[in-house]
Amino acid sequence: MTGDPPPLREIIERYGLGAKKSLGQHFLFDLNITRKIVRAADVSEADSVLEIGPGPGGLTRALLETGARVFAVERDRRCVDALGELKAHHPDRLFVIEADALSADEAAILGDAAPVKIIANLPYNISTELLVKWLKAGPALWRSMALMFQKEVADRILAAPGSKTYGRLSVIAQAASLPSRAFDLPARAFTPPPKVDSAVVLFNRPVEPVCDINTLERVTQAAFGQRRKMLRSSLKPLFGDRLADALKAAHVEETARAEDVAVAQFMKLAESL
């Protein structure tokens, strides 16, 4: 199909696309902002992109402007129908998949397009679950990610040891990737505005191989699950009699608490386990 697709607001009105709170939807309509996300993610026509929760397609349009191929996974049938009009103008580069992102099989969806760049204004109610899912998937799935989170979640992802926001998510994200903050967005940039501000976080692949993320998740769950306890107590059920040797190998004091342990030390503990 030739010509430009209908304006985004026309599509929204035609398909009755009011954001659903149950799906954690907060739409981005401002093309200046969506283009800024795409620039931060360094997308080009050579890339294949996985987008989660495209909604009416605001970010999708900015991605397609680069010439990239876009695999858009959307759960909301109304949005799937609306994206069909955009696909009609980009039949060879936009692939719309109706699925729940949490249970979707990305490998089957992407085929030989993987590894891809994952770029998304994530539904806030499942954002951390999706991030951990993709971090576990590793280099077979993604080359880089540019993801929108609630600002407080972004703060947790990027937190340093010793801070109040440092926790399980900080360790797992920083062990499996190299995260950095691209920019913040005020709540008024979205429709409807959420109650908090948001932030775009970039994730690049680490140069060195990482430890097993599933094992690291077990260690951090035990350590941060009893945050105020010393590690000699909180990790005892997990390591048993091997705990003293594991802590020594990771250069961690037995009296240390979880929030004072560096990411590299947690990775060493996971390797010992």
Summary of the structure (lengths in Angstrom):
residues: 273
radius of gyration: 20.4
end to end distance: 56.7
largest distance: 69.3
contacts: 880
relative contact order: 0.11
helix: 48%
strand: 18%
